[in-house]
Amino acid sequence: MDKGSLSLIAGVAVGATDMAFFSVVIPVLNQVATLTDSLASLYQQTYRDFEVIAVDGGSTDGSYQLLEQHAGKGRLRLYRQDEGGAQEARNFGAEQARAAWLVFFDADSILLFDHLSRLADAIGKHADIELFVNAYQQMEGHRRLPRTASLPSGVNTRREALAAIAQHDFIHTGATCIRRGRFLALGGFPLGGLRDDGDIYFWLKVLCELAAIHYDDTVTCLWLSDDRNGNRDAGEPAPPRSDAEWLAQCSARLSWREARYLRATINRKVLARAARKKRLGLSVKAELAAISLSGLGLSHCARVAVLMLPQSCYERYRK
């Protein structure tokens, strides 16, 4: 991983245990409004054998001071980086982790009391599995948004997992648990041209590497959605065409159908990004050029047709 992207690290506090079962990694940047509730939900887990590693990205809203208070009480180990985003923070936190299992958690999420216990139970029953995913639900205010049908609970094959993610995002980073050795071996979350969608690209890479994963359809993570998240990177350039090399590497061990599911997933994410840009009146040529024909489905074709409309026609279509 790229340690050069991290600047001064400070404010280190001692964690609760030296050899915990889980290392919970939390990237934080100006999230004081939700941080107190998020940390409280973590401390209230019924499963207690975990350490907490918080990496602050230079918060200016009081988040860092709040984390310092928790670090002073021995509740977490705290690091600060002056530049870089959530991906750098997660990668750095994973490197500092002492446990064999990494749990990623975000300061804009709430964990239900049995999140860690359900993960621990599943790990105990399936020692050969390296990625465990719990169901999550998105929220707006105090209202839970409807969930999309997902995978069945239990062990799912690579093909089943890729087929599911081609339809919708059943993996939310804040509801995952991965073996630390596997995470480090895969290089962590991408920091280059793929970083804007680094979460999904990393989990796709993991799915392509593993023969099977474990999924728990019981919701244990609530993601507090923010309208700002949908448009925060819409003005940035699309992932470069060099992601074809990444795609080829991931596809190398896949069957034809699995590779098609992978390409369909990337098409879905590229089209979602294009829709965000189109709503802002920005060009979507780069996104349309990045569409993979071999992963194009009928629903994708319909979305491409709408995105190709002149802006005035598109606005009338939306109304």
N, C-alpha and C positions, 0 to 999 in steps of 0.2 A: 504493500500500500504506500501511497505517496505521503511520506511524513513531511516533505518539503512544503506542502500546502498548509501546514499548521504553523502558527507563529507561537508566541509566548504562551506557555501553559502555567497557570498559577492556581492558588487556592485549593490545594489538595487536602482532603480530610480522610480520616481512617474509616474504612467500611465496617459493617457489623461483624463479618466473619472473614477468616482467611481463605477457607475452602467451601464456599457455598455451592448449592446444587445449580442455581440459576444466577447469571449475571444480567441484571436489567439495565439496559443502556437507554438513556434519555437525552436526546438533543434538545436544547432550549434556545430560543431567540425571541425576546420581547413577547413573552406569553404569560405575563403576571396575572392576567385576568382569569386564566384557567388553571394555572400551575398549582395553586393550593388544593383545589378539588382533585386534580389528577394525582398528585402525590398522596393525598389522603386515601384515595381508592387503592393505591399500591400498598400502603402501609396496613390496610385493612384486609389484605389477603389472608385466607385461612391457612394457606401453605406458607411457612415462614422461613424456609431455608433459601434465602436469596440475598445478594448484595445489590446495591444500586450505584450506578455510575452515571453522573450527570455531566454533560459537556455543554457549557454555555458558549454561544457564538458571538459574544460581545453585546449582550443585552444592555439597553439604556433605560428600561422602564421599571426597574426594580426587581426583575427576575433573578438576577445574579445575587443580589443582596438576600433575597428570600432563600435561594439555594445555599448561601453561606450559613444562614441560620440552621438549616437542616444538617449541613455538613458539621457544624459546630456541635451538634447533638449526637454525632456519630451515625446518623441515619443514611448517609450517602457519602461517596467520594466525589469531589467536585473538581473539574478541570475547566479552564477557560481558553478559548482560542480567539484570536483577534480577527481572523478572516476565515472564509470558507463557510459552507452551508451545512445542512442536516446530514448530507452523505459523509462529508469529512468527519463530522462529529460522531456519527455512528461507527465509522471505521476506526477512529481513534479509540472510542470507548471499548470496542471489541478487542483491540490490542491490549488494553489495560485490564481486561476481564480476568478473573481468577477461576471462574466456573467452567465446566465442560459444555454448558448449554447457554446460549445467548437468547434473551428475550428483548425484543425491541419495543419501546413504548414511547409515545409522543405526549407532549405537554398539552395537546388539544384533544386528549382522549380520556375516557373513564373506564377503568377495569371493574368488572363485577367481582364479587368476593371470591368466586371459585375459578378465576382465570388460571392462576398458577397451579392450583390443585388438580385441575382437569389435565393440564399439560403434564404434570408429574405422573399422574395415573397412566396416561397414554404412553409415556416414555417407559414406565415400568413394565408395560404389557408388550411393547414392540421395540425391543432393544436394537433391532437392525435398521430402524427408520431414523433418518437424520433431519427431516423437516416435519414439524408439527404446526398445523394451522387451525386456529379457533375461528368460529364465525364472528363477524362483527356486524354492527348496524349503524348506519349514518343517522345523525340527528340534526334537526334545525330547531334551535332553542331547546324547549323541553319535549319536542315531538319527535318520535322515532319515525323515520321514513320507511316505506315498504321495502321489504327485502326481495331480492331476486332468487328464484330457486337455485340451489347450489348442489354440491356433491353430497352423497350420503355419508354419514358418520362412519369412520373406520379407515382402514388402509385402502387407498386408491392408487391404481397403476399410473404410470407416466402418461399413457394415452388418455386415460379418464381425466386426469388433472389438466392436460393440455386442451382437451375438448371443452372442459368447463370454462377455462380462462379465456378461450376464444369467444365465449358468449358474454362474460361479465367478469369483473374483478372480484373473485372470491377470496383473494389474498389481500389483506391489509397489513402493512408492515407492523403496525401496532398490535397485531393479534398473532404474531408468529413466534416460533421458537426453533432455532437451528443449532446443530452441533457446532461449537466454536471452531473446531479443527476444519470442518468442511467450509465454513464461512471464510476463514483465513486462506484456505487453499484456493478458493475461487476468486480471491483478490478483493473481496468486499464490494461495496456499492461503487458503481462507475463514477469517475470524476471528470471524464473528458467530454466528448461530443454528445454522449448519451445521458449526461447527468440530469437534464431536465426531467426525464422520465426514468431516472435511475432506479427507483423502487421496482417498477414493473419489469424493467430490463433485467435487473438482478434476479428477481424471482423466476422469471422465464429461464434464465440461465441455470438456476438451481433445478427447476423441473426437468430440463433437458439432461441434466447430469444424473439425476436419481431415478432408480427403477420404480420407486413408489414413495408416497407421502402419506401422512395421517391427517385426516380432517375431522374436526368435531363441529357438528352443525348446531350446537348449543351456543347462543350468543353470549360471549363473555367480555366483549370490548365494544364500547360506544364511542364513535368518532364524532366529535363536535364540529360539524362542517361550518365553513366560513365562506361567504360569497367571494371574498378576496382570493381564496385559493384557486378558484376556477379561472381567474384571469391574470394571475400574478406573473405568469411566464408567457402569456399569449403573444406578446410582442417580440419575443426572442426568436432567433432563426430556428428552423426545424432541424431535427437531428440530421447530421450530414449523411450523404450517400455511403460514406465509409462504414455505416452500420451493416452493409452487405457482408463485410468480412466477419463481423460479429455473428451475423445470421448464419453464415456458412459454417462457422465453428460450432455453433449450437446445434445445427442440423445434422452434423456429421454422424452422430450415433442414433438418429431418429429414423423411424420407418417413414414411408412416403406420406401416410396419413397424419402421423405426428408432426412432420415438418409442415404440412398444410395447416394444421391447427396453429402452429407457431406463427406462421406468416399471417394467418387470419387475425390473430391477436394483435400483432403489430399494426396491421391495417386498421383495426378498430381504434387503437390508441392514436394513430396518426390522424384519422378522420375526426376523432373527438377534439384533438388539438386544432385542426383546421376549422372546425365549427366555432370554437372559441374565438379564433382570429377573424373569421368571417363576420361574426356578430359585432366585432370592433371596427369593421370596415377595412381590415388589413388583407394583403395579398395571401392567397393560399396556394400559389403555384408550386412552391417548394414541397409542400405536403402532398399535393396531388402527384407530383413527380416521384415521390417516395413510395407510392402505393405498389405493393407486390401483386402482380397479375395472378400468380399461382396461388395466392391466398384470398382471391377476390370472390366474395359470395354475393348473392342477389341483394341482400340488405346493404352491403357496401356499395354496390353499383347505384342503388337508389340515392344513397347519401352523396356519392360523387357527383351525380347529375344535379342535385340541389346546390352543391357547393360551386358548380361551374356556372350557375346563373349570374348574370350581371348583378351588381350590388343592389340596384334599385328593385329589380325583380325579386331578389332574395329577401329584401325587407318586406315586400308585399306578401311573399310566400309565408314568411314567419307570422304575419298578422292574420 
